[in-house]
Amino acid sequence: MTESESDAPEPIPPLGGSEPGGSEHRHSFWDDDLPLPVQSPLPIIDTSSPHPFRMYNFLIGGKDNFQADRDAVAELLKVRPDTALTARAVESFYRRVMLELTKAGIRQFVQMGSAIAVPRSNDSIARAEAPDTKFVYVAEDPVTLIHARAVLAEENVTIIGGNFRDPQQMLAEPALTALIDLDRPCGFLLFGMLDYIANDRRARSALETVYARAAPGSYLAFLHVLELGSGPADRAVDVLMVQEEIQLTPRFVPEIEKIIEGFELWDPAGLVPVTNWRPDPEDKGPGPEMAARAGAVGAVIIKR
């Protein structure tokens, strides 16, 4: 083995292990942790098409989802059975990111993405550690916005409806700048952002825009859903997400690495499965042993 080979980082384990050539699909109790159906809370809103974050909300036991979302989950599980595990792994990643950034001294956050996870919200995690934390959500899904405004309406929490794919405009919103001082270190949570921008160059541009506006000492946390390379699974995602405005775009790891190329990552491990980012033995979510089935990668960018 050459010196360069011995110093090379270990590759990210293959994800989507149930596919040919992947790692063995190991059954986990996470496979049995599916939520029970819930009643649609907002029937006056058109819910004939599924939305990926309402589907995610259903998978983690939330209430702001509808029959179309639950039906889509049922169909997706047929060809991508690790979807439920991915949802729990993503939820756990959110929690660890919030705790680590709060420990790092961050006291203001801006989350920009396609929706807001109301159950076990990220602002509640941060404020449990630091009650003076300020939090702004930027999202576009109307169902989640209505529910979030009803549930998360607290001091130092602002919820803005808008196009998160245009961060330059959103970061200039008066409602955001009234609460968040962008000249001070901030935690930017790009959850459901990069993988909801279909064009690679636009995804890169959005990331560059947020980074440019961030003050030194800020962090940009992100995750990205993976393309599994399985024809049936990938086609199922395409069929379920036919709404052009959603733009859910799973990518392969090299494509994601290209989008984040040149940015300094907080951890030497770099881009890793969401289960492997600063794993916590006390965390109740899927751990590193489930990395091959996580279905998403994540990292945190730091601005010096």
N, C-alpha and C positions, 0 to 999 in steps of 0.2 A: 504493500500500500504506500503510495506517495505521500509526502508531507501535506500537499494540497488536498488530497483525498481525506486524510485523517482529520484535517481542520474544517472540512466542509460540514455545514449544518445538516442534521438529519432531515430528510424530506418529509413533507406533510403526508401523513398516512392517507391512502386512498379512501375517498368518501363515497358512500353509496355501496357498501360492501355486499349487498345482495345481488349486484350485477356480475355478469361473467368477467372473470379476471380480477375481481375485487376481493376484499377479505371476506372471511366467512360471516354470514349473517347470524349473529348471536342473539337469542331471545333475551329480553330484559324485562324487568317488571315495569319499565317505562312503556312497553308496548300495551300494557293493560290499563294504563293511567289515562283513559279517555273520559272526557266530561260527559255528563248526562245532558240530554236536550233541554233547552231553556226556552221560555216564551219570548217572542219578538217584542222588544220594549217600545219601538217607535213605528207602528204600522202605517202611519200617514206618509212616510217617506218611501219612494220607489225603491224596492229592494229586489227587483227581478234578476239582477246580475250579482254574482259573488264579488266580494272585494277581499284581497289577500289578507289585509289586517283585521277584517272582521272574522275571516276564517281563523286567523291566529288567535284572535280574542276567544273564539269558541274552543279552540284546542287547549287554552290555558284556563278554561272555566269561567270566562267572562260572560256578560249579558248583552253587550251591544253587538249582536249578530242576528241574522235572519235565516229563514228557511233556505234561501238560495245559497247562503254561505255554508250552512250545515250540509246541504246536499252536495256542494262542491267538495267539502272535506271528505265525505263518504266516497266520492268517486276518486279523489286524489289518493286516498289511502289504499285503494285497490292496486295502483301501479307504483306508488311511492310510499310504502308502508312505514317508513321512518319519519313521516311528516309530523306525527305527534311527538316523537322524541326530539326532533329538531325544534319544535315550538318550546318545549321545556328547556332545552339546552340554550336557546336564545334568551329566554326569560332569566335563566341563571346567569348568563353572560352580562345582561343588563345590570343585574344586582351587584355582581362583583365589580363591574366598572364603576358604578355609582359609589360603592364603598371605598374603592381605591382612590378615586379622584377626590372624594371628601377628605380622606386621610391626607392627601397631598395638599390640602388647604384650599381647594376650590370651593367658593361660596356663591357662585352664580353659574347657571347653566342655560343653554339654549338647545332644545331638541328640535331637529328639523327632519321630517320624514312623512311618509304617506298616511300615518295615523298615530294615535296615542294609545298605549296599553294602559287602560284604566285600572284593571285589577293589579294590586301591588305596584302602583305607579312609581316612576323613577323619582319624582320629586319627594314622595313620602319616604323613600329609602334615604335620600340625602338629608331631608329635614329631621329624620329620626336621629341622625348623627350630629347634625348642626342645624338647629331650629331657625337660624337667621338666613338660611340659604334662600336665594332668589331663583325662580325657575320660569322660563318661557317655553311654551310648546308652539311649534308651527306645523300645521297639518292641513290636509285638504278634504279628507273624507267627512261629509256632512253628518253622517250618523254618529261617528265617534266624536266629532266636535260638540254636538249637542249634548251627548252623554257626558263627555269630559267636563264641559262647562257646568253641568249640574252637579257632578260628583267632586270635582277638584277645585271648586271655587273657594279659594282660601287666600289669605293675605300672602303677598309675595309670590303668587302663582298667576301667570297670565297665559291665556290660550288664544292663539291667533289663527284664523283660517286664511290660507293663502297658498301660493304656488311655491312650495319648498324647492322646486327645481331652479328657481331664480333667487339664489341666496342674497345677491346684491340688493335686490329690492326688499326682500323680507328683513334683512339686517338693518335697513333704514326705516322700518316701520316705527312710527311714533310710540305705539303701544309697547314695542320691544325696548326701544331706547329709553323709555320712561322708567323701566325697571332695571335694565341691564346696562352697566357701564362697560362698553366694549373697549375702553382704553385700559381696563384692568384684566387680569387673568380670568379666563372663562373656560368652562367645559362645554364643548360643542358635541352634541350627541347626534351623529348622522345615522340614525337607526331607521332603516327603510328609506334610505335616500339614494345612495350610489346604485343599488340594484333596482331602483325604480326610475332610472334614467337610461333609456334604451341606447342612446348614442354614446359610445366610449369617450369621444372627445368632449362631449358636453358633461359627462360625469366627471372627467378630469378637470374641466373648467370650473364646475361647481365646487369641487374640493379646493382648487386653487383660490377661488373667491373667498371662501370661508377662512382659509389659512391666512390670506393677505389681510383680512380685517381683524383677525385675532391678535390680541396683545401678546407680547412675550410672556412666557409662563403659562400659556393656555394649552389645552389639550383638545384633540379632535378624535373622538372615539367613533368607530364605525364597524359595521358587520356587513357581510355580503352573502346572499344565498348562492349555492353552487349549482352549476350545471352538472348533472350526474353522468352524462354520456350514454344514457339509456334511452333508446328511441321511444318506447311506450311511455316512460315517465316524463320525458321532456315534452312529448307531444301532448300529454295530459295537461301539463302546466300551460302550454300554449292555448289549448282549447278553453280551459277554465278562465284564462285571463285575456279573452279576446278584446276587452274594452281597450281601445288604443290609448286612452288617457292614463291608464294605470301604469303601463310600461314595465311591469315586472320582468326583469331581465336577469335570470341566473347566468353566471359566467363561470368559466374554468379558472383555476388558480392563476395560471400565467397571464390571463387577461386582466384579472384583478391586480396582480402585481404591476402590470404596465400602467394602470390608472394611478397607483400610489407611488410610482417610481420617483425616487429623489427625496421623498419626505422621510424625516427621522422618526423611527418608531420607538416608543417608550421602552419596550422590552427587547432585549437582544434576540429573543426567539422569533421576533418578526410577526409575519402573518401566520396565524395558527387556527386550527379548528376552534370554534367558540368554547368547546369543552376544556381546551388546554390553555386558555388565557388565564394565568394566575389562579390555578385551581385551588379551591378551598376545601379541605377535608370535611369541614362542618357544613358545607353547602348541600342543600337537599336536591339539587339538580343533577342531571347526568354528568359523570366525571370523565376524565381522560380515557378511561377504558371504553367509552362510547364514541371516541373520536372518529372512527371509521364510518360511523352512522350519523354524525352530527349534521351534515348537510349544509353547513355554513361556516365561514371563517370570519375572523375579526382581528382587530388590532387597535392601538391608540397611538396617534401621531402627537408629538410634542413640539411646541414652538419655543425655541430658546430666546 
